[in-house]
C-alpha cells in the first residue's frame, strides 16, 4: 500500500452476517434471533382493537391511496353491494332452480311440466313422501336430483383452484371470469336439449358460482377493517332473500305460462347486469401485508390524535384508472399461491377449522335436502303449483334477522367483548353470536321433518317456520364463522375460507345428494331428525372452542414474538407502494448486506480524517452478495436518475439504506475511487472475524 493511499480492508457480507443487527441495534429492543417470547406478545389473531377508549384500525392501513383499506367509504359499500348482489343471485338461483326438481322429473320423463297446473298433478298425493316424483318413468330420480345438488359439489371443488389463483394473479380477474361463467352457464342450461347437457351446464354454472363461497368473503376482508366485517359479509346472506323472493314466487308462473328455460334466461340476464356492477365497483383488492400490519400494530408514523396514517399521494401517487378498473395490475405471486395449497391442507386439521367445517357441512346438507323436497311437500299438501313459490317467503323474513344477528349485533357483541377485555379483541368473541343460529339449525330440521311427515294434518305455517329457522341459522352461521376464521388466521385467510366453503359443500353434497331416496325409505321425520341430532352434537363444541380457542390458535399459528419488531413487505408486491416504517424495519439479509457496505464506507471516511495529509483514496470493498455488488456498481445510478424507482416504476426496496450508501459512495469518490468486487462465500473468513471483533467492541461498551 502506498504511503499516500488508504485502502479499505475487504469486507465480505454473508447471509448470516450480523451487520444488519448492528446497524439496527438502537431501534431494536430485542434481537430478531432471540427466541424468548415477550410477555406482551400477541397470539396470532388477537388484536388491540381499542386504545384509550378509541377504536383502532385493524389491519393497519398504509399511507398509499392505492391500498384497498384506504378506499372511500362510499366505494367500499358500493363494492360490498355489488358483491352481495352477485353472491345472492348465484345462491338464490341454486336454491330456487334446485326446488324445481318435480318440473325436471316430468320434463325428462316425457311429460309436459305444465300439467302441474292441473287440479290433480301426476303421481298422486303420497302423503308428502315423495309420491309426486315416483312412478313417472324416465331417468332415475337421484340422477334428476343432481340438477339441484351437483352445482354444490362443483362449487366446493372450484374454490380449491380459484383462491390460489387469486393469490397468484389478483382477485379481480378471477372474480370477473367466474362471474361470466355463472351467467353463461345459465344460458347454456336454458338452451340444453338433454339431461346430460343440462347437468353439464349446471356444473359449469356451479363452477362460476364457486366465487361466492370463498372469494367474496376474501375480497371483503381485503378492504374492510375487522370491526366492520360482520356487517359487510352478512349482507351477502341478507340480500339473498330479495332474489329468493323474486325468483321463488315468479318461478312457478314462468314454468306454467312460458317454459322452465326462461328461469335460466332471466337469471342469466340479471346476472349480466350484476356482473357489470362488479366491473364498475370492485377494484383489485389483493394486498400483501406483514404479520404486524394484519395484527394492527403501529407500523407507520402517526400524528398526535390520529389513529391511521395520512394518505401520501405525493410519494405513492393517487388512485388512477388502473388501480380502480385495471386487471392484472399486481405482481404475480405464484410462490405464495403454491404455499397456499399446502396451507389449505394444513389448516384443514386445525381443531377450530375442522369444527367449523362440520357445522357448515351439516347446514349445507340440511338446506340442500330441504330445497330438493319442499316443493313436493307443498303439492302433496294440496298447494297449487303456482303458489309453491310462497315457500320462499321465510327466506325473505329471515334476511333482516341474518343481518341483525350476523352483522349488526355480532359486531356489537365482539366489540363489547373487546372493551371488557382491556381493548384486546379475541376472535372467539364471535362464537357468542352463534348460540341463537345454531339453536335454530337444530330445531329447524326437526320442525320440517315433523311437518313433512304429517303434512295432511299439520298447518302449513309449521313448514314455513321450519324453513325460516333453517335459512336463518344457515346464513347467519356462514357469515359469522367466516369472520371468525379470517380473524383467527389472518395470514391463512384464503386457505381457511376455502376449507370452510369447499369442504362444507363437498360433505354437504355427500349427506344430501340422495335425500329424496332416503326420505322414501325412512320418512321425513326420521331423516330430518337425524340431521338435527347431528347438528346438536356438533354444536356441543361451541363452549370448547370459546374456552380453548386461543390456546388452539397459539398452538397452530404461534405468536408475534415481540411487540417491537415490525416485518416489512416487499413494496413491489403492492403495485409499487413502499411500506415506510416508524423506526427501522426488521433486519433482512439484503438490509444486512447493504448495511455492511455502509459500515465499510463510513470506516474509510473515518480513517481518512485521521490522516495528516490529503491522500487520494483507493478503496476496494469485497462482498459475497451479488445483490449488494450490483446495487453499488450498476443499479444506484439508474435508480437515482429515475427518482429511486425501478424499471417497472415501483419504488426501490431498502431505499433508505441504498440512498445512504449512494451518498457515502459519492463522498468517497470525491476523495478518490472505490471498487466493489464480488468474491465467493468461502473467502469471507476475514470479514467474519472483523464483524465479530467489531460487535465485541460494541457489546463491551
PAMAR-737668 format. One line per 5 residues: for each residue x, y, z of C-alpha. Coordinates in steps of 0.2 Angstrom, whole numbers. Each point is the difference from the previous one (the first is absolute). Example, Ala and Ser with C-alpha at 12.3 -4.5 7.8 and 13.67 -1.06 7.14 Angstrom:
# PAMAR-737668
62:-22:39 ~ 6:17:-3;
# end
This chain:
# PAMAR-737668
0:0:0 ~ 7:17:-5 ~ 4:13:14 ~ -13:12:-7 ~ -14:-13:-2;
-13:-7:11 ~ -6:-17:-5 ~ -15:-7:8 ~ 1:-17:7 ~ -11:-13:-9;
-17:-1:8 ~ -10:-15:-5 ~ -19:-1:3 ~ -7:-17:3 ~ -18:-5:2;
3:-3:18 ~ 9:16:3 ~ -5:10:15 ~ 4:17:-8 ~ -19:3:-1;
-3:-4:18 ~ 14:12:4 ~ -6:14:-11 ~ -18:-2:7 ~ 5:-3:18;
-6:17:7 ~ -17:-3:-7 ~ -2:-18:5 ~ -3:-3:18 ~ 0:-19:-4;
12:-9:-12 ~ -10:-8:-14 ~ 10:-16:4 ~ -6:-1:18 ~ -13:-13:3;
-7:6:16 ~ -18:5:-1 ~ -4:17:7 ~ -13:1:14 ~ -9:12:-11;
0:-12:-16 ~ -16:-2:-8 ~ -7:-17:-6 ~ -3:1:-18 ~ -18:6:-3;
-1:10:16 ~ 0:19:-3 ~ 0:16:10 ~ -16:7:-6 ~ -3:14:12;
13:11:8 ~ -5:14:12 ~ -18:-4:-4 ~ 3:4:-19 ~ -2:-13:-13;
16:-5:-10 ~ 0:-4:-18 ~ 5:-19:-2 ~ 8:-4:-12 ~ 12:15:0;
-3:9:-16 ~ 15:7:-10 ~ 2:18:-5 ~ -3:-5:-18 ~ -16:6:-8;
0:-16:-10 ~ -1:-11:15 ~ -18:-7:0 ~ -2:3:18 ~ 1:19:-5;
-14:-1:-12 ~ -14:14:3 ~ -14:-7:11 ~ -13:2:-14 ~ 11:-10:-11;
3:-14:13 ~ -19:-2:2 ~ -3:1:-18 ~ 12:-14:-2 ~ -9:-10:14;
-17:3:-9 ~ 7:-6:-16 ~ 7:-15:7 ~ -15:-3:11 ~ -12:1:-16;
12:-12:-9 ~ 1:-13:14 ~ -19:1:4 ~ -5:-2:-18 ~ 12:-16:-2;
-6:-7:17 ~ -19:4:-4 ~ 1:-8:-17 ~ 7:-16:8 ~ -14:-1:13;
-14:5:-11 ~ 5:-10:-16 ~ 4:-15:12 ~ -18:1:6 ~ -6:-3:-17;
5:-19:0 ~ -19:-5:-3 ~ 0:10:-15 ~ 16:-8:-7 ~ -6:-18:5;
-15:3:-11 ~ 10:8:-14 ~ 12:-14:-2 ~ -14:-13:2 ~ -8:7:-15;
-14:9:9 ~ -4:18:-3 ~ 4:9:17 ~ -15:11:-3 ~ -11:-14:6;
5:5:17 ~ -12:14:-1 ~ -15:-13:-1 ~ -10:-3:15 ~ 7:-18:2;
18:0:-5 ~ 8:-17:-5 ~ 7:-11:13 ~ -14:2:13 ~ 1:6:17;
12:-11:9 ~ -2:7:17 ~ 15:11:-3 ~ 11:-15:-2 ~ 6:5:-17;
-15:-9:-9 ~ 0:14:-13 ~ 17:-4:-6 ~ -1:-19:-1 ~ -8:-11:-13;
3:12:-14 ~ 12:-10:-10 ~ 15:9:-8 ~ 17:2:8 ~ 3:-6:18;
-6:13:12 ~ 17:2:8 ~ 7:4:-17 ~ -13:14:-3 ~ 3:6:18;
18:3:-5 ~ -6:16:-8 ~ -2:7:17 ~ 15:-8:9 ~ 14:-1:-13;
3:19:-1 ~ 4:-1:19 ~ 13:-13:-3 ~ 8:9:-14 ~ -2:17:9;
10:-8:15 ~ 14:-7:-11 ~ 2:16:-10 ~ 6:10:15 ~ 15:-12:2;
6:8:-17 ~ -8:17:0 ~ 8:7:17 ~ 18:-5:-4 ~ -3:8:-17;
-5:16:8 ~ 15:0:11 ~ 11:-3:-16 ~ -7:13:-12 ~ -12:10:10;
-19:0:5 ~ -8:10:-13 ~ 4:-11:-16 ~ -6:-16:9 ~ -15:9:6;
-5:6:-17 ~ 4:-16:-9 ~ -11:-11:12 ~ -14:13:0 ~ 0:-2:-19;
0:-19:2 ~ -16:2:12 ~ -11:9:-12 ~ 7:-9:-16 ~ -4:-17:9;
-17:6:2 ~ -2:3:-18 ~ 7:-17:-4 ~ -12:-8:12 ~ -15:9:-9;
5:-6:-17 ~ 4:-18:6 ~ -9:-14:-9 ~ 4:-15:11 ~ 2:-4:18;
19:-3:-2 ~ 2:17:-8 ~ -11:8:13 ~ 11:-8:14 ~ 16:6:-9;
-7:18:-1 ~ -5:-1:19 ~ 18:-6:4 ~ 7:15:-11 ~ -12:12:9;
6:-7:17 ~ 18:2:-5 ~ -4:19:-3 ~ -10:1:16 ~ 15:-7:9;
6:18:3 ~ -14:3:12 ~ 5:-12:13 ~ 18:5:3 ~ 5:14:-11;
-13:12:4 ~ 4:0:19 ~ 18:0:-4 ~ -2:16:-11 ~ -10:8:14;
13:-3:13 ~ 13:8:-12 ~ -8:17:2 ~ -10:0:16 ~ 7:2:17;
-4:-13:13 ~ -13:10:9 ~ -10:1:-16 ~ 1:-17:-7 ~ -15:-8:8;
-12:13:-7 ~ 8:-1:-17 ~ 1:-19:-2 ~ -17:-3:7 ~ -8:11:-13;
4:-13:-13 ~ -12:-12:9 ~ -13:13:4 ~ -1:6:-18 ~ -3:-18:-5;
-18:2:6 ~ -4:13:-13 ~ 5:-11:-14 ~ -8:-16:8 ~ -16:9:1;
0:7:-17 ~ 5:-16:-8 ~ -9:-12:11 ~ -17:8:-2 ~ 2:3:-19;
7:-17:-4 ~ -16:-10:0 ~ -9:13:-11 ~ 15:0:-12 ~ -1:-19:-1;
-18:0:-3 ~ -2:15:-11 ~ 16:-1:-10 ~ 13:-14:3 ~ 12:-5:13;
14:6:-11 ~ -5:18:2 ~ 6:-2:19 ~ 17:-2:-7 ~ -2:14:-13;
-6:12:14 ~ 14:-4:13 ~ 13:1:-14 ~ -6:17:-5 ~ -1:7:17;
17:-9:3 ~ 8:11:-14 ~ -6:16:8 ~ 7:-5:17 ~ 16:-5:-9;
1:17:-7 ~ -1:7:17 ~ 15:-11:5 ~ 10:8:-14 ~ -5:18:6;
1:-1:18 ~ 12:-14:6 ~ 18:4:-3 ~ 16:-11:2 ~ 1:-3:19;
14:-12:2 ~ 13:8:11 ~ 14:-9:8 ~ 2:5:18 ~ 12:-4:14;
-5:-9:16 ~ 2:16:10 ~ -12:9:-12 ~ -13:-14:1 ~ 1:1:19;
-3:19:0 ~ 17:5:7 ~ 6:18:-2 ~ 11:-2:-15 ~ -1:17:-7;
4:17:8 ~ -16:8:6 ~ -4:18:4 ~ -6:4:18 ~ -19:-4:2;
-1:-10:-16 ~ -3:-19:-1 ~ 6:-3:-18 ~ 13:6:-11 ~ -4:15:-12;
-1:-4:-18 ~ 16:5:-10 ~ -4:3:-18 ~ 16:9:-3 ~ 10:-15:4;
-11:-14:-5 ~ -11:8:-14 ~ -19:2:0 ~ -12:-14:-4 ~ -2:0:-19;
-9:-9:-14 ~ 11:-15:2 ~ -2:-2:18 ~ -19:2:-1 ~ -4:-10:-15;
16:-9:-6 ~ 3:-18:0 ~ 16:-10:2 ~ 7:16:8 ~ 9:-9:15;
16:-10:0 ~ -3:-18:-2 ~ 3:-11:15 ~ 1:-18:-6 ~ 11:-4:15;
-13:6:12 ~ -14:-9:-10 ~ 10:-16:1 ~ 2:2:19 ~ -18:3:2;
-4:-17:-7 ~ 11:-8:14 ~ -9:12:13 ~ -17:-6:-6 ~ 5:-18:4;
8:5:17 ~ -14:11:6 ~ -13:-13:-4 ~ 6:-9:16 ~ 0:15:12;
-13:-5:13 ~ -9:16:-1 ~ 0:0:-20 ~ -6:-18:0 ~ -14:4:12;
-6:14:-11 ~ 0:-12:-15 ~ -11:-12:9 ~ -12:13:5 ~ -1:8:-17;
-1:-17:-9 ~ -15:-5:10 ~ -9:16:-4 ~ 4:-2:-18 ~ -7:-18:0;
-16:6:9 ~ -3:14:-12 ~ 3:-10:-15 ~ -11:-14:5 ~ -14:12:5;
2:9:-17 ~ -2:-17:-9 ~ -16:-6:8 ~ -9:15:6 ~ -10:3:-16;
-6:-18:0 ~ -6:3:18 ~ -10:15:-5 ~ -8:-9:-15 ~ -4:-15:11;
-8:12:13 ~ -12:6:-14 ~ 9:16:-5 ~ -2:6:-18 ~ 16:0:-10;
-1:18:-3 ~ 1:4:19 ~ 14:-11:5 ~ 12:15:-2 ~ -8:7:16;
11:-13:9 ~ 14:12:-2 ~ -8:14:10 ~ 9:-7:16 ~ 16:4:-9;
-5:18:-2 ~ -6:1:18 ~ 17:-7:5 ~ 10:12:-10 ~ -1:15:13;
3:-12:14 ~ 16:-7:-9 ~ 7:18:-1 ~ -6:4:18 ~ 7:-15:9;
14:-4:-12 ~ 6:18:-4 ~ -6:14:11 ~ -2:-9:17 ~ 15:-11:-4;
11:15:-2 ~ -7:8:16 ~ 3:-16:10 ~ 18:-2:-6 ~ 4:18:3;
-8:-1:17 ~ 10:-15:4 ~ 16:9:-5 ~ -4:15:11 ~ -3:-12:15;
17:-8:-4 ~ 10:16:1 ~ -2:5:-18 ~ 7:-17:-6 ~ -11:-9:-13;
0:-19:0 ~ -8:-9:-15 ~ -9:-12:12 ~ -11:15:4 ~ -9:-3:-16;
-5:-18:6 ~ -13:8:12 ~ -10:6:-15 ~ -2:-18:-5 ~ -11:-6:14;
-16:6:-7 ~ 3:-6:-19 ~ 7:-17:6 ~ -16:-2:10 ~ -10:4:-15;
10:-13:-10 ~ -4:-13:12 ~ -19:3:2 ~ -3:5:-18 ~ 3:-17:-8;
-11:-9:13 ~ -14:12:-3 ~ 1:-3:-19 ~ 1:-19:3 ~ -15:0:11;
-10:11:-12 ~ 5:-10:-15 ~ -5:-16:8 ~ -17:6:5 ~ -3:13:-14;
-19:-5:-2 ~ -4:4:19 ~ 13:13:4 ~ -2:19:-4 ~ 11:6:-14;
6:14:12 ~ 10:-14:8 ~ 10:-4:-16 ~ 3:19:-2 ~ 7:2:17;
12:-15:-2 ~ 6:8:-17 ~ 2:16:9 ~ 11:-7:14 ~ 11:-10:-13;
3:15:-11 ~ 3:12:15 ~ 12:-12:8 ~ 9:-5:-16 ~ 3:18:-6;
4:8:17 ~ 12:-14:4 ~ 9:1:-17 ~ 3:18:2 ~ 6:0:18;
12:-15:-1 ~ 8:8:-16 ~ 5:15:10 ~ 5:-11:15 ~ 12:-10:-10;
7:15:-10 ~ 4:9:16 ~ 7:-16:8 ~ 12:-3:-14 ~ 3:16:-10;
15:-7:-8 ~ -10:-15:-6 ~ -16:9:-5 ~ -1:-7:-17 ~ 4:-18:5;
-12:-1:15 ~ -15:8:-10 ~ 3:-13:-14 ~ 0:-14:13 ~ -16:6:8;
-9:4:-16 ~ 6:-14:-11 ~ 0:-15:13 ~ -17:5:6 ~ -7:-1:-18;
9:-16:-3 ~ -6:-8:16 ~ -17:8:-1 ~ -2:-8:-18 ~ 5:-17:7;
-13:2:14 ~ -15:6:-11 ~ 3:-5:-18 ~ -12:-15:2 ~ -11:7:13;
-16:-3:-11 ~ 4:-19:1 ~ 4:1:18 ~ -17:9:4 ~ -9:-14:-10;
8:-13:11 ~ 1:8:17 ~ -14:13:-1 ~ 2:19:3 ~ 0:0:19;
14:-13:2 ~ 11:8:-14 ~ -1:18:6 ~ 1:-5:19 ~ 17:-9:-4;
6:17:-8 ~ -6:9:15 ~ 8:-12:12 ~ 17:1:-9 ~ -1:19:1;
-3:-1:18 ~ 15:-11:3 ~ 11:12:-10 ~ -7:15:9 ~ 7:-7:17;
17:5:-6 ~ -5:18:1 ~ 5:3:19 ~ 16:-10:-3 ~ 6:11:-14;
-5:16:10 ~ 10:-6:15 ~ 15:-8:-9 ~ 0:9:-17 ~ 14:12:5;
11:-15:5 ~ -4:-8:-16 ~ 5:15:-10 ~ 17:1:10 ~ 3:-18:-4;
-4:1:-18 ~ 6:17:-5 ~ 11:6:14 ~ 3:18:6 ~ 7:16:-6;
16:-2:9 ~ 3:18:5 ~ -11:15:0 ~ 15:11:-5 ~ 5:-10:-16;
-9:5:-16 ~ 2:-10:-16 ~ 1:8:-17 ~ -9:-5:-15 ~ 9:2:-17;
-9:15:-7 ~ 1:-6:-18 ~ -14:-13:5 ~ -12:14:2 ~ 1:9:-16;
15:10:5 ~ -6:6:17 ~ 15:1:12 ~ -3:-4:18 ~ 8:13:11;
2:-4:18 ~ 1:9:16 ~ 18:-3:5 ~ 11:-13:-9 ~ -8:-15:-9;
4:-18:6 ~ 18:-4:-6 ~ 0:-12:-16 ~ 14:-7:-9 ~ 0:13:-14;
-1:14:14 ~ 15:-8:9 ~ 10:-1:-17 ~ -3:19:-4 ~ 3:4:18;
17:-8:-1 ~ 4:11:-15 ~ -5:15:10 ~ 11:-5:15 ~ 15:-2:-12;
-2:17:-8 ~ -2:8:17 ~ 15:-8:6 ~ 10:6:-15 ~ -6:18:3;
4:-1:18 ~ 18:-7:-4 ~ 2:14:-12 ~ -3:13:13 ~ 14:-6:11;
13:2:-14 ~ 11:16:1 ~ 1:2:-19 ~ -13:0:-14 ~ 4:-17:-8;
-11:-7:-15 ~ -10:-14:6 ~ 0:-17:-9 ~ -13:-11:8 ~ -5:-18:-4;
-15:-7:9 ~ -3:-19:-3 ~ -16:-9:3 ~ -8:-17:-3 ~ -17:9:-3;
-4:2:-18 ~ -14:11:5 ~ 11:12:9 ~ 13:0:-14 ~ -13:3:-14;
-8:14:11 ~ 16:10:2 ~ 8:-4:-18 ~ -16:2:-11 ~ -17:3:8;
3:15:11 ~ 4:11:-16 ~ -16:-6:-9 ~ -11:2:16 ~ 6:17:4;
-4:6:-17 ~ -17:-7:1 ~ -4:7:17 ~ 4:-16:9 ~ -12:-10:-10;
4:-16:-10 ~ -3:-4:-18 ~ -18:-5:4 ~ -4:17:8 ~ 0:-8:18;
9:8:14 ~ 17:-8:4 ~ 0:-12:15 ~ 12:5:14 ~ 0:17:-7;
5:8:17 ~ 16:-10:1 ~ 4:1:-19 ~ -2:19:0 ~ 12:1:15;
13:-12:-9 ~ -1:10:-16 ~ 3:17:10 ~ 15:-8:9 ~ 6:-7:-17;
0:18:-7 ~ 10:7:15 ~ 13:-14:-2 ~ 1:3:-19 ~ 3:19:3;
16:-6:9 ~ 5:-13:-12 ~ -7:-16:-6 ~ -10:-16:6 ~ -2:-17:-7;
-13:-13:4 ~ 6:-18:-3 ~ -10:-16:2 ~ 9:-15:7 ~ -5:-17:4;
-8:-4:17 ~ 15:-11:6 ~ 11:16:0 ~ -10:9:13 ~ 10:-6:15;
9:17:2 ~ -16:10:0 ~ -8:-12:12 ~ 14:3:12 ~ -1:19:-2;
-19:0:3 ~ 2:-11:15 ~ 14:11:7 ~ -10:16:-3 ~ -16:-7:8;
11:-5:15 ~ 6:18:2 ~ -18:6:-1 ~ -6:-13:13 ~ 14:5:12;
-5:18:0;
# end
